[in-house]
Amino acid sequence: SVGWTRSLLPMTFALAVLAGVGVDALIRSERVRDWQWTGAGFGVAGVALAALYVGSTGDLSAVDRSIRARSFLWPLVEVVVGLGVAFGSVLVYRRVGGGRVSSARRFRLGAGNGAGVALLVCETAFLITAGAPLWSSSATFFTPTPAVSALQQDVGSSLVGWGPNPSYFCYGLGVHPDVNDVFAIHELAMYDPMVPRSYFSAFESLTHRSAGNPAGNDYCPALTTVSQARQYGVAYILEVAGVAGPKGTTLVGRLGDEDLYHVPGSYPATVTPLQADGSLPPDNAVGVPVAVTHPNPARWAMVTDVTTPQVLRLRLTDVPGWHASLDGKPLALESYGGVMLQARIPPGRHQVELHYWPTTFSVGLVLCVLSVVGLATALVVDGVRRKRRALQP
């Protein structure tokens, strides 16, 4: 079903392009017949819609019947608007006549533009209301359960991981990965079609166990040791009630039907001495914590104060776009643990900053500006040409 849903996107784009070409041709047309055919098309759509509505609903529950009934609302609105626009355009085109030909032509073209705007506004309203059901636009906020509130208070901004989950794969512990951000709880878990494959391969290389279900876009690694938790910067681990946490963790308390354990020595940023030959220490080497500030989501700032060359390890996803500086000068970033970032730090006290700005985003902005300028120029040129044609006898 996911593949089917995704395959609809390019088809929808192609239909949108065809619709744009069709509307453009329609509003330029001065023939009454074109608008009559448009009205007939909306009429056929209305008949088909009515047939679907009165058809058998099968053995649907009351909730499903309500959802089905509401799903016909916007198609009905679009049919009514389409019929109204087509009927009004036909009346205008039939009644406008006499006098100067150029005046009648300008009036018809103006009516066509108005009809096109009406159709566009209707479709835009439908897409916004039906295609953007954002939680953030709701008039009411999610109500946290007592267990969720207690989890928020106990972990703060720390990263929370999961222990082995004997119930449903990935979603038996903590807050569902689709909802955890609503409650400002940071979990080492996600459901996202864009999750990097390296998330899974890195964890499997570390533990020789699966980190979830790559085919289903479910990333939910089960942490069984303190060393694993520290490597990922996980400060707390949730376990099923009554199940002991990894050796070395301490029980914080019971939250609902789950137990919360604290992982000592786990931080989002640490410094670890380089080895005698100058090479990087093992990925699971214990480090000293470094305080991190987040002025905004696209920036990390910290101060390192070490007496020997060290490696600064950041529990920050290694994706293209992160740039680092040391005392204002560029600092090279390296991959850590297959999915995170690290950088070599010289002795002394230094200001380290990271900011996120992908090069492709800059390219996209340039292309966007060029597209807007090109479209605006095309509209102006087209408008001038149409005005000249309209003034011709």
Steps between C-alpha positions, in 0.01 A plus 500: 500500500794736567640434151157562348461829688843622391439403139195728497721808549652515148161419350342783701772738381435400137125556545569840659708601198225386263242687707709816483530472122126433470397794717739728311348394167148536639536854633655611170220351296222725371270219390182434695524131410817455708323617814198286416724194484657604830157519663409161355821354646418629846145369458627150422729523803202596716296202376791264568541650846133451578516140380796431729328662796173307474681177421537218748717588800549140606539408864653828616504612859336826604840671510596374154164608357555848645848519347363381165223761504744785580733386221233602247482858627783658301431310175143630525624856559732476198222369276267780609768766446589352162137496385451856623811627323413322177137617506601859575762500224249369246256780591772765473626376164147485355382838623810706427471627147441807291702816523866488434640154439816578698295599806297177492817299457670666797193434712494133405870459574450669835210267578716202405776613734248542782366150440853358508575679827178364654591142407855548627387646833254213552763234431758676717258517792430129461869406492581710807215369712519137389873463442646669806345344812777628727487439874647846551193657338259338742310717746580255780831347605574137579430421864795312652431203722643500854773264380596730212505803732723312744732397216527862384590614850756223561695510170474867397692550175702177538483222243283200591561150367309174518589163636400172332127511438311169527177651370425651160820566308624859547189651657458334836713739706516875549302743288414407142772644269235691306394685816807531725593841358160637600594442864861620452639157588816402311503129419753283321222381271322626195255417227599691189517402131819709479690326783858434376588136441823562688295518822423130468836384368694690770300349784517151354878538465524604866269243657445233229129554553230665292419864571144471377328446169666687209225394258238653729711808583493405870822584686486385863830349621482300823784597736629218720823649641615826655777519239246504216294768673805721559612472139166636383470754781197328653462616861185302586365158402141382522433134581182299544391518866687241705777450243843601629685766308848451355773433755635828632176698470296623795123480539332841497144382548195339344302691237172329424592146399865581426813552711741787434876447551774763502824445307795659680768671292290544186504846338425665161862619467823361646875537457729197501884499479655383175713190513878520534550475125248776437226268376139513614398301808241219471143613442393373843780680688373692804522880467474811715177699452496837324216744561301574184271796431242508222427862402276358226432159341766561236785587736709333773749698708747379763834578663776240530786533751749214473874458560564236232371435148152356527206398286169679549217255444153632431177301514384688193387332179766500230303644209625736227467860607673514839801734514732555798737773608772521766551854630341627180714288266369198301518171690496168317222259599528123485249219530459340843330168556380498141221752564636778723771769487840554658791744465860513618560775757844648583607573860382820663173682543299527178158611382341236277187571298299295255236634266274325251463638150511250210654615175205353313270731698690801367475357149127453554456862609681623189288279276186617680586866443583435135170314458300784656677758282448287190131441569441867582674604178294251300177634653593860419598417142186293450282776645652758266447276198138426590430869556638581157291226336187616684543855370529384143172536297 
